[in-house]
Amino acid sequence: MKTLFLSLIAVFFLFSVEEVFSQDKKEFSYIGVDACAPCHKTEKQGKQLEIWKNSKHANAYNTLLTPEADKIAKDLGYTTPAAKTENCLRCHTSGYNVEPAKLGKKFKIEDGVQCETCHGPGSAYKDMKIMKSRELSIENGLIMYEDLEKYCVTCHNSESPTFVERDMKEAWELIKHPVPQQK
């Protein structure tokens, strides 16, 4: 009996350790704006999709397709057009450096700085039953920043060749997209 009890404890411990380590190894896939849109376009969700569509973030990739962007890339010593230059793509898109198998059918790099750029790949948190719980969503890859400025300046900083000094709190007011409080 004692041996059985110790064996059960050992098995439980091994499964618990495996679960802890497998969570660290979880890899999520990008699903794209079109997969997020159905739930995030409603009045109840604060018309988050519309806010994004009307933001400069939605057109961030398109700015790389201009002659001005190609000139900037060339002036910086790159031999590729801006839309093919990793240093440009890192701030103007999501998924540019992700293996194709981790990009969902609806994912398009042309969507620029989209939902998953800031909130992380949505493959595991996209389901409504998960999204109803902030805790579960975060456990499944949703990123929610406590310090927005710290994240925003990873792209909006003086290393950018088109950097414009701005107050991040004011900039946030232009793109914030909270879920309205339910009455």
Contact map, one row per residue, 1 for C-alpha under 8 A:
111110000000000000000000000000000000000000000000000000000000000000000000000000000000000000000000000000000000000000000000000000000000000000000000000000000000000000000000000000000000000
111111000000000000000000000000000000000000000000000000000000000000000000000000000000000000000000000000000000000000000000000000000000000000000000000000000000000000000000000000000000000
111111100000000000000000000000000000000000000000000000000000000000000000000000000000000000000000000000000000000000000000000000000000000000000000000000000000000000000000000000000000000
111111110000000000000000000000000000000000000000000000000000000000000000000000000000000000000000000000000000000000000000000000000000000000000000000000000000000000000000000000000000000
111111111000000000000000000000000000000000000000000000000000000000000000000000000000000000000000000000000000000000000000000000000000000000000000000000000000000000000000000000000000000
011111111100000000000000000000000000000000000000000000000000000000000000000000000000000000000000000000000000000000000000000000000000000000000000000000000000000000000000000000000000000
001111111110000000000000000000000000000000000000000000000000000000000000000000000000000000000000000000000000000000000000000000000000000000000000000000000000000000000000000000000000000
000111111111000000000000000000000000000000000000000000000000000000000000000000000000000000000000000000000000000000000000000000000000000000000000000000000000000000000000000000000000000
000011111111100000000000000000000000000000000000000000000000000000000000000000000000000000000000000000000000000000000000000000000000000000000000000000000000000000000000000000000000000
000001111111110000000000000000000000000000000000000000000000000000000000000000000000000000000000000000000000000000000000000000000000000000000000000000000000000000000000000000000000000
000000111111111000000000000000000000000000000000000000000000000000000000000000000000000000000000000000000000000000000000000000000000000000000000000000000000000000000000000000000000000
000000011111111100000000000000000000000000000000000000000000000000000000000000000000000000000000000000000000000000000000000000000000000000000000000000000000000000000000000000000000000
000000001111111110000000000000000000000000000000000000000000000000000000000000000000000000000000000000000000000000000000000000000000000000000000000000000000000000000000000000000000000
000000000111111111000000000000000000000000000000000000000000000000000000000000000000000000000000000000000000000000000000000000000000000000000000000000000000000000000000000000000000000
000000000011111111100000000000000000000000000000000000000000000000000000000000000000000000000000000000000000000000000000000000000000000000000000000000000000000000000000000000000000000
000000000001111111110000000000000000000000000000000000000000000000000000000000000000000000000000000000000000000000000000000000000000000000000000000000000000000000000000000000000000000
000000000000111111111000000000000000000000000000000000000000000000000000000000000000000000000000000000000000000000000000000000000000000000000000000000000000000000000000000000000000000
000000000000011111111100000000000000000000000000000000000000000000000000000000000000000000000000000000000000000000000000000000000000000000000000000000000000000000000000000000000000000
000000000000001111111110000000000000000000000000000000000000000000000000000000000000000000000000000000000000000000000000000000000000000000000000000000000000000000000000000000000000000
000000000000000111111111000000000000000000000000000000000000000000000000000000000000000000000000000000000000000000000000000000000000000000000000000000000000000000000000000000000000000
000000000000000011111111100000000000000000000000000000000000000000000000000000000000000000000000000000000000000000000000000000000000000000000000000000000000000000000000000000000000000
000000000000000001111111110000000000000000000000000000000000000000000000000000000000000000000000000000000000000000000000000000000000000000000000000000000000000000000000000000000000000
000000000000000000111111110000000000000000000000000000000000000000000000000000000000000000000000000000000000000000000000000000000000000000000000000000000000000000000000000000000000000
000000000000000000011111110000000000000000000000000000000000000000000000000000000000000000000000000000000000000000000000000000000000000000000000000000000000000000000000000000000000000
000000000000000000001111111000000000000000000000000000000000000000000000000000000000000000000000000000000000000000000000000000000000000000000000000000000000000000000000000000000000000
000000000000000000000111111100000000000000000000000000000000000000000000000000000000000000000000000000000000000000000000000000000000000000000000000000000000000000000000000000000000000
000000000000000000000000111110000000000000000000000000000000000000000000000000000000000000000000000000000000000000000000000000000000000000000000000000000000000000000000000000000000000
000000000000000000000000011111000000000000000000000000000000000000000000000000000000000000000000000001000000000000000000111100000000000000001000000000000000000000000000000000000000000
000000000000000000000000001111100000000000000000000000000000000000000000000000000000000000000000000001110000000000000000111100000000000000000000000000000000000000000000000000000000000
000000000000000000000000000111110000000000000000000000000000000000000000000000000000000000000010000001110010000000010001111000000000000000000000000000000000000000000000000000000000000
000000000000000000000000000011111111000000000000000000000000000000000000000000000000000000000000000000111110000000000000111000000000000000000000000000000000000000000000000000000000000
000000000000000000000000000001111111000000000000000000000000000000000000000000000000000000000000000000010111001001110000000000000000000000000000000000000000000000000000000000000000000
000000000000000000000000000000111111100000000000000000000000000000000000000000000000000000000000000000000110001001110000000000000000000000000000000000000000000000000000000000000000000
000000000000000000000000000000111111110000000000000000000000000000000000000000000000000000000000000000000110000000000000000000000000000000000000000000000000000000000000000000000000000
000000000000000000000000000000111111110000000000000000000000000000000000000000000000000000000000000000000100000000000000000000000000000000000000000000000000000000000000000000000000000
000000000000000000000000000000111111111100000000000000000000000000000000000000000000000000000000000000000000000000100000000001000000000000000000000000000000000000000000000000000000000
000000000000000000000000000000001111111110000000100000000000000000000000000000000000000000000000000000000000000000000000000000000000000000000000000000000000000000000000000000000000000
000000000000000000000000000000000111111111000000000000000000000000000000000000000000000000000000000000000000000000000000000000000000000000000000000000000000000000000000000000000000000
000000000000000000000000000000000001111111001000000000000000000000000000000000000000000000000000000000000000000000000000000000000000000000000000000000000000000000000000000000000000000
000000000000000000000000000000000001111111001111100000000000000000000000000000000000000000000000000000000000000000000000000000000000000000000000000000000000000000000000000000000000000
000000000000000000000000000000000000111111101111110000000000000000000000000000000000000000000000000000000000000000000000000000000000000000000000000000000000000000000000000000000000000
000000000000000000000000000000000000011111111111000000000000000000000000000000000000000000000000000000000000000000000000000000000000000000000000000000000000000000000000000000000000000
000000000000000000000000000000000000000011111110000000000000000000000000000000000000000000000000000000000000000000000000000000000000000000000000000000000000000000000000000000000000000
000000000000000000000000000000000000000001111110000000000000000000000000000000000000000000000000000000000000000000000000000000000000000000000000000000000000000000000000000000000011000
000000000000000000000000000000000000001111111111000000000000000000000000000000000000000000000000000000000000000000000000000000000000000000000000000000000000000000000000000000000111000
000000000000000000000000000000000000000111111111000000000000000000000000000000000000000000000000000000000000000000000000000000000000000000000000000000000000000000000000000000001111000
000000000000000000000000000000000000000111111111111000000000000000000000000000000000000000000000000000000000000000000000000000000000000000000000000000000000000000000000000000001000000
000000000000000000000000000000000000000111001111111100000000000000000000000000000000000000000000000000000000000000000000000000000000000000000000000000000000000000000000000000001110000
000000000000000000000000000000000000100110000011111110000000000000000000000000000000000000000000000000000000000000000000000000000000000000000000000000000000000000000000000000000000000
000000000000000000000000000000000000000010000011111111000000000000000000000000000000000000000000000000000000000000000000000000000000000000000000000000000000000000000000000000000000000
000000000000000000000000000000000000000000000011111111100000000000000000000000000000000000000000000000000000000000000000000000000000000000000000000000000000000000000000000000111000000
000000000000000000000000000000000000000000000001111111101100000000000000000000000000000000000000000000000000000001000000000000000000000000000000000000000000000000000000000000100000000
000000000000000000000000000000000000000000000000111111101100000000000000000000000000000000000000000000000000000000000000000000000000000000000000000000000000000000000000000000000000000
000000000000000000000000000000000000000000000000011111110100000000000000000000000000000000000000000000000000000000000000000000000000000000000000000000000000000000000000000000000000000
000000000000000000000000000000000000000000000000001111111110000000000000000000000000000000000000000000000000000000000000000000000000000000000000000000000000000000000000000001100000000
000000000000000000000000000000000000000000000000000001111111000000000000000000000000000000000000000000000000000000000000000000000000000000000000000000000000000000000000000000000000000
000000000000000000000000000000000000000000000000000110111111000000000000000000000000000000010000000000000000000111000000000000000000000000000000000000000000000000000000000000000000000
000000000000000000000000000000000000000000000000000111111111100000000000000000000000000000000000000000000000001111000000000000000000000000000000000000000000000000000000000000000000000
000000000000000000000000000000000000000000000000000000111111111000000000000000000000000000000000000000000000001110000000000000000000000000000000000000000000000000000000000000000000000
000000000000000000000000000000000000000000000000000000011111111100000000000000000000000000011000000000000000001110000000000000000000000000000000000000000000000000000000000000000000000
000000000000000000000000000000000000000000000000000000000111111110000000000000000010000010011000000000000000111110000000000000000000000000000000000000000000000000000000000000000000000
000000000000000000000000000000000000000000000000000000000011111111000000000000000000000000000000000000000000010100000000000000000000000000000000000000000000000000000000000000000000000
000000000000000000000000000000000000000000000000000000000011111111001000000000000000000000000000000000000000000000000000000000000000000000000000000000000000000000000000000000000000000
000000000000000000000000000000000000000000000000000000000001111111001100000000000110000100010000000000000000000000000000000000000000000000000000000000000000000000000000000000000000000
000000000000000000000000000000000000000000000000000000000000111111101100000000000110000000000000000000000000000000000000000000000000000000000000000000000000000000000000000000000000000
000000000000000000000000000000000000000000000000000000000000011111111100000000000000000000000000000000000000000000000000000000000000000000000000000000000000000000000000000000000000000
000000000000000000000000000000000000000000000000000000000000000011111110000000000000000000000000000000000000000000000000000000000000000000000000000000000000000000000000000000000000000
000000000000000000000000000000000000000000000000000000000000000001111111000000000000000000000000000000000000000000000000000000000000000000000000000000000000000000000000000000000000000
000000000000000000000000000000000000000000000000000000000000001111111111100000001100000000000000000000000000000000000000000000000000000000000000000000000000000000000000000000000000000
000000000000000000000000000000000000000000000000000000000000000111111111110000001110000000000000000000000000000000000000000000000000000000000000000000000000000000000000000000000000000
000000000000000000000000000000000000000000000000000000000000000000111111111000000000000000000000000000000000000000000000000000000000000000000000000000000000000000000000000000000000000
000000000000000000000000000000000000000000000000000000000000000000011111111100000100000000000000000000000000000000000000000000000000000000000000000000000000000010000000000000000000000
000000000000000000000000000000000000000000000000000000000000000000001111111111111100100100000000000000000000000000000000000000000000000000000000000000000000000000000000000000000000000
000000000000000000000000000000000000000000000000000000000000000000000111111111111000000000000000000000000000000000000000000000000000000000000000000000000000000000000000000000000000000
000000000000000000000000000000000000000000000000000000000000000000000011111111000000000000000000000000000000000000000000000000000000000000000000000000000000000000000000000000000000000
000000000000000000000000000000000000000000000000000000000000000000000001111111000000000000000000000000000000000000000000000000000000000000000000000000000000000000000000000000000000000
000000000000000000000000000000000000000000000000000000000000000000000000111111100000000000000000000000000000000000000000000000000000000000000000000000000000000000000000000000000000000
000000000000000000000000000000000000000000000000000000000000000000000000111111111000100000000000000000000000000000000000000000000000000000000000000000000000000000000000000000000000000
000000000000000000000000000000000000000000000000000000000000000000000000110011111000000000000000000000000000000000000000000000000000000000000000000000000000000000000000000000000000000
000000000000000000000000000000000000000000000000000000000000000000000000110001111111100000000000000000000000000000000000000000000000000000000000000000000000000000000000000000000000000
000000000000000000000000000000000000000000000000000000000000000000001100110001111111100000000000000000000000000000000000000000000000000000000000000000000000000000000000000000000000000
000000000000000000000000000000000000000000000000000000000000000110001101100000011111100110000000000000000000000000000000000000000000000000000000000000000000000000000000000000000000000
000000000000000000000000000000000000000000000000000000000000100110000100000000011111100110000000000000000000000000000000000000000000000000000000000000000000000000000000000000000000000
000000000000000000000000000000000000000000000000000000000000000000000000000000011111110110000000000000000000000000000000000000000000000000000000000000000000000000000000000000000000000
000000000000000000000000000000000000000000000000000000000000000000000000100001011111111110000000000000000000000000000000000000000000000000000000000000000000000000000000000000000000000
000000000000000000000000000000000000000000000000000000000000000000000000000000000001111111000001100000000000000000000000000000000000000000000000000000000000000000000000000000000000000
000000000000000000000000000000000000000000000000000000000000000000000000000000000000111111100000000000000000000000000000000000000000000000000000000000000000000000000000000000000000000
000000000000000000000000000000000000000000000000000000000000000100000000100000000111111111110000000000000000000000000000000000000000000000000000000000000000000000000000000000000000000
000000000000000000000000000000000000000000000000000000000000100000000000000000000111111111111101000000000000000000000000000000000000000000000000000000000000000000000000000000000000000
000000000000000000000000000000000000000000000000000000000000000000000000000000000000011111111101000000000000000000000000000000000000000000000000000000000000000000000000000000000000000
000000000000000000000000000000000000000000000000000000000000000000000000000000000000001111111000000000000000000010000000000000000000000000000000000000000010000000000000000000000000000
000000000000000000000000000000000000000000000000000000001001100100000000000000000000000111111100000000000000000110000000000000000000000000000000000000000000000000000000000000000000000
000000000000000000000000000000000000000000000000000000000001100000000000000000000000000011111111000000000000111111001000000000000000000000000000000000000000000000000000000000000000000
000000000000000000000000000000000000000000000000000000000000000000000000000000000000000011011111000000000000100111011000000000000000000000000000000000000000000000000000000000000000000
000000000000000000000000000001000000000000000000000000000000000000000000000000000000000000001111110000100000100000000000000000000000000000000000000000000000000000000000000000000000000
000000000000000000000000000000000000000000000000000000000000000000000000000000000000010011001111110000000000100000000000000000000000000000000000000000000000000000000000000000000000000
000000000000000000000000000000000000000000000000000000000000000000000000000000000000010000000011111000000000000000000000000000000000000000000000000000000000000000000000000000000000000
000000000000000000000000000000000000000000000000000000000000000000000000000000000000000000000011111101100000000000000000000000000000000000000000000000000000000000000000000000000000000
000000000000000000000000000000000000000000000000000000000000000000000000000000000000000000000000111111100000000000000000000000000000000000000000000000000000000000000000000000000000000
000000000000000000000000000000000000000000000000000000000000000000000000000000000000000000000000011111100000000000000000000000000000000000000000000000000000000000000000000000000000000
000000000000000000000000000000000000000000000000000000000000000000000000000000000000000000000000001111110000000000000000000000000000000000000000000000000000000000000000000000000000000
000000000000000000000000000111000000000000000000000000000000000000000000000000000000000000000000011111110000000000000000000000000000000000000000000000000000000000000000000000000000000
000000000000000000000000000011100000000000000000000000000000000000000000000000000000000000000010011111111010000000000000000000000000000000000000000000000000000000000000000000000000000
000000000000000000000000000011110000000000000000000000000000000000000000000000000000000000000000000011111110000000000000000000000000000000000000000000000000000000000000000000000000000
000000000000000000000000000000100000000000000000000000000000000000000000000000000000000000000000000000111110000000000000000000000000000000000000000000000000000000000000000000000000000
000000000000000000000000000000111110000000000000000000000000000000000000000000000000000000000000000000011111000000000000000000000000000000000000000000000000000000000000000000000000000
000000000000000000000000000001111100000000000000000000000000000000000000000000000000000000000000000000111111100000000000000000000000000000000000000000000000000000000000000000000000000
000000000000000000000000000000010000000000000000000000000000000000000000000000000000000000000000000000000111111000000000000000000000000000000000000000000000000000000000000000000000000
000000000000000000000000000000000000000000000000000000000000100000000000000000000000000000001111000000000011111100000000000000000000000000000000000000000000000000000000000000000000000
000000000000000000000000000000000000000000000000000000000000110000000000000000000000000000001000000000000001111100000000000000000000000000000000000000000000000000000000000000000000000
000000000000000000000000000000011000000000000000000000000111100000000000000000000000000000001000000000000001111111000000000000000000000000000000000000000000000000000000000000000000000
000000000000000000000000000000000000000000000000000000001111110000000000000000000000000000011100000000000000111111000000000000000000000000000000000000000000000000000000000000000000000
000000000000000000000000000000000000000000000000000000001111100000000000000000000000000000111100000000000000001111111100000000000000000000000000000000000000000000000000000000000000000
000000000000000000000000000000011000000000000000000100001100000000000000000000000000000000001100000000000000001111111100000000000000000000000000000000000000000000000000000000000000000
000000000000000000000000000000011001000000000000000000000000000000000000000000000000000000000000000000000000000011111111000000000000000000000000000000000000000000000000000000000000000
000000000000000000000000000001011000000000000000000000000000000000000000000000000000000000000100000000000000000011111111110000000000000000000000000000000000000000000000000000000000000
000000000000000000000000000000000000000000000000000000000000000000000000000000000000000000001100000000000000000011111111100000000000000000000000000000000000000000000000000000000000000
000000000000000000000000000000000000000000000000000000000000000000000000000000000000000000000000000000000000000011111111000000000000000000000010000000000000000000000000000000000000000
000000000000000000000000000000000000000000000000000000000000000000000000000000000000000000000000000000000000000000111111110000000000000000000111000000000000000000000000000000000000000
000000000000000000000000000001000000000000000000000000000000000000000000000000000000000000000000000000000000000000111111110000000000000000001110000000000000000000000000000000000000000
000000000000000000000000000111100000000000000000000000000000000000000000000000000000000000000000000000000000000000011011111100000000000000001100000000000000000000000000000000000000000
000000000000000000000000000111100000000000000000000000000000000000000000000000000000000000000000000000000000000000010011111111000000000000001100000000000000000000000000000000000000000
000000000000000000000000000111100000000000000000000000000000000000000000000000000000000000000000000000000000000000000000111111000000000000000000000000000000000000000000000000000000000
000000000000000000000000000110000000000000000000000000000000000000000000000000000000000000000000000000000000000000000000111111100000000000011000000000000000000000000000000000000000000
000000000000000000000000000000000000000000000000000000000000000000000000000000000000000000000000000000000000000000000000011111100110000111011100000000000000000000000000000000000000000
000000000000000000000000000000000001000000000000000000000000000000000000000000000000000000000000000000000000000000000000011111110110000000000000000000000000000000000000000000000000000
000000000000000000000000000000000000000000000000000000000000000000000000000000000000000000000000000000000000000000000000000111111110000000000000000000000000000000000000000000000000000
000000000000000000000000000000000000000000000000000000000000000000000000000000000000000000000000000000000000000000000000000001111111000000000000000000000000000000000000000000000000000
000000000000000000000000000000000000000000000000000000000000000000000000000000000000000000000000000000000000000000000000000000111111100000000000000000000000000000000000000000000000000
000000000000000000000000000000000000000000000000000000000000000000000000000000000000000000000000000000000000000000000000000011111111110110000000000000000000000000000000000000000000000
000000000000000000000000000000000000000000000000000000000000000000000000000000000000000000000000000000000000000000000000000011111111110110000000000000000000000000000000000000000000000
000000000000000000000000000000000000000000000000000000000000000000000000000000000000000000000000000000000000000000000000000000011111110010000000000000000000000000000000000000000000000
000000000000000000000000000000000000000000000000000000000000000000000000000000000000000000000000000000000000000000000000000000001111111110000000000000000000000000000000000000000000000
000000000000000000000000000000000000000000000000000000000000000000000000000000000000000000000000000000000000000000000000000000000111111111000000000000000000000000000000000000000000000
000000000000000000000000000000000000000000000000000000000000000000000000000000000000000000000000000000000000000000000000000000000000111111100000000000000000000000000000000000000000000
000000000000000000000000000000000000000000000000000000000000000000000000000000000000000000000000000000000000000000000000000010000110111111110000000000000000000000000000000000000000000
000000000000000000000000000000000000000000000000000000000000000000000000000000000000000000000000000000000000000000000000000010000111111111111100000000000000000000000000000000000000000
000000000000000000000000000000000000000000000000000000000000000000000000000000000000000000000000000000000000000000000000000010000000011111111111000000000000000000000000000000000000000
000000000000000000000000000000000000000000000000000000000000000000000000000000000000000000000000000000000000000000000000000000000000001111111100000000000000000000000000000000000000000
000000000000000000000000000000000000000000000000000000000000000000000000000000000000000000000000000000000000000000000000000110000000000111111100000000000000000000000000000000000000000
000000000000000000000000000100000000000000000000000000000000000000000000000000000000000000000000000000000000000000000001110110000000000011111110000000000000000000000000000000000000000
000000000000000000000000000000000000000000000000000000000000000000000000000000000000000000000000000000000000000000000011110010000000000011111111000000000000000000000000000000000000000
000000000000000000000000000000000000000000000000000000000000000000000000000000000000000000000000000000000000000000000111000000000000000001001111100000000000000000000000000000000000000
000000000000000000000000000000000000000000000000000000000000000000000000000000000000000000000000000000000000000000000010000000000000000001000111110000000000000000000000000000000000000
000000000000000000000000000000000000000000000000000000000000000000000000000000000000000000000000000000000000000000000000000000000000000000000011111100100000000000000000000000000000000
000000000000000000000000000000000000000000000000000000000000000000000000000000000000000000000000000000000000000000000000000000000000000000000001111100000000000000000000000000000000000
000000000000000000000000000000000000000000000000000000000000000000000000000000000000000000000000000000000000000000000000000000000000000000000000111111100000000000000000000000000000000
000000000000000000000000000000000000000000000000000000000000000000000000000000000000000000000000000000000000000000000000000000000000000000000000111111110000000000000000000000000000000
000000000000000000000000000000000000000000000000000000000000000000000000000000000000000000000000000000000000000000000000000000000000000000000000001111111000000000000001100000000000000
000000000000000000000000000000000000000000000000000000000000000000000000000000000000000000000000000000000000000000000000000000000000000000000000001111111100000000000000000000000000000
000000000000000000000000000000000000000000000000000000000000000000000000000000000000000000000000000000000000000000000000000000000000000000000000101111111100000000000000000000000000000
000000000000000000000000000000000000000000000000000000000000000000000000000000000000000000000000000000000000000000000000000000000000000000000000000111111111000000000001000000000000000
000000000000000000000000000000000000000000000000000000000000000000000000000000000000000000000000000000000000000000000000000000000000000000000000000011111111100000000000000000000000000
000000000000000000000000000000000000000000000000000000000000000000000000000000000000000000000000000000000000000000000000000000000000000000000000000001111111100000000000000000000000000
000000000000000000000000000000000000000000000000000000000000000000000000000000000000000000100000000000000000000000000000000000000000000000000000000000011111100100000000000000000000000
000000000000000000000000000000000000000000000000000000000000000000000000000000000000000000000000000000000000000000000000000000000000000000000000000000011111110100110000000000000000000
000000000000000000000000000000000000000000000000000000000000000000000000000000000000000000000000000000000000000000000000000000000000000000000000000000001111111100101000000000000000000
000000000000000000000000000000000000000000000000000000000000000000000000000000000000000000000000000000000000000000000000000000000000000000000000000000000001111110110000000000000000000
000000000000000000000000000000000000000000000000000000000000000000000000000000000000000000000000000000000000000000000000000000000000000000000000000000000000111110100000000000000000000
000000000000000000000000000000000000000000000000000000000000000000000000000000000000000000000000000000000000000000000000000000000000000000000000000000000011111111100000000000000000000
000000000000000000000000000000000000000000000000000000000000000000000001000000000000000000000000000000000000000000000000000000000000000000000000000000000000011111100000000000000000000
000000000000000000000000000000000000000000000000000000000000000000000000000000000000000000000000000000000000000000000000000000000000000000000000000000000000000111110000000000000000000
000000000000000000000000000000000000000000000000000000000000000000000000000000000000000000000000000000000000000000000000000000000000000000000000000000000001111111111000000000000000000
000000000000000000000000000000000000000000000000000000000000000000000000000000000000000000000000000000000000000000000000000000000000000000000000000000000001010001111100000000000000000
000000000000000000000000000000000000000000000000000000000000000000000000000000000000000000000000000000000000000000000000000000000000000000000000000000000000100000111110000000000000000
000000000000000000000000000000000000000000000000000000000000000000000000000000000000000000000000000000000000000000000000000000000000000000000000000000000000000000011111011000000000000
000000000000000000000000000000000000000000000000000000000000000000000000000000000000000000000000000000000000000000000000000000000000000000000000000000000000000000001111111000000000000
000000000000000000000000000000000000000000000000000000000000000000000000000000000000000000000000000000000000000000000000000000000000000000000000000010010000000000000111111100000000000
000000000000000000000000000000000000000000000000000000000000000000000000000000000000000000000000000000000000000000000000000000000000000000000000000010000000000000000011111110000000000
000000000000000000000000000000000000000000000000000000000000000000000000000000000000000000000000000000000000000000000000000000000000000000000000000000000000000000000111111111000000000
000000000000000000000000000000000000000000000000000000000000000000000000000000000000000000000000000000000000000000000000000000000000000000000000000000000000000000000111111111100000000
000000000000000000000000000000000000000000000000000000000000000000000000000000000000000000000000000000000000000000000000000000000000000000000000000000000000000000000001111111110000000
000000000000000000000000000000000000000000000000000000000000000000000000000000000000000000000000000000000000000000000000000000000000000000000000000000000000000000000000111111110000000
000000000000000000000000000000000000000000000000000000100000000000000000000000000000000000000000000000000000000000000000000000000000000000000000000000000000000000000000011111110000000
000000000000000000000000000000000000000000000000001100100000000000000000000000000000000000000000000000000000000000000000000000000000000000000000000000000000000000000000001111111000000
000000000000000000000000000000000000000000000000001000000000000000000000000000000000000000000000000000000000000000000000000000000000000000000000000000000000000000000000000111111100000
000000000000000000000000000000000000000000000111001000000000000000000000000000000000000000000000000000000000000000000000000000000000000000000000000000000000000000000000000000111110000
000000000000000000000000000000000000000000001101000000000000000000000000000000000000000000000000000000000000000000000000000000000000000000000000000000000000000000000000000000011111000
000000000000000000000000000000000000000000011101000000000000000000000000000000000000000000000000000000000000000000000000000000000000000000000000000000000000000000000000000000001111100
000000000000000000000000000000000000000000011100000000000000000000000000000000000000000000000000000000000000000000000000000000000000000000000000000000000000000000000000000000000111110
000000000000000000000000000000000000000000000000000000000000000000000000000000000000000000000000000000000000000000000000000000000000000000000000000000000000000000000000000000000011111
000000000000000000000000000000000000000000000000000000000000000000000000000000000000000000000000000000000000000000000000000000000000000000000000000000000000000000000000000000000001111
000000000000000000000000000000000000000000000000000000000000000000000000000000000000000000000000000000000000000000000000000000000000000000000000000000000000000000000000000000000000111
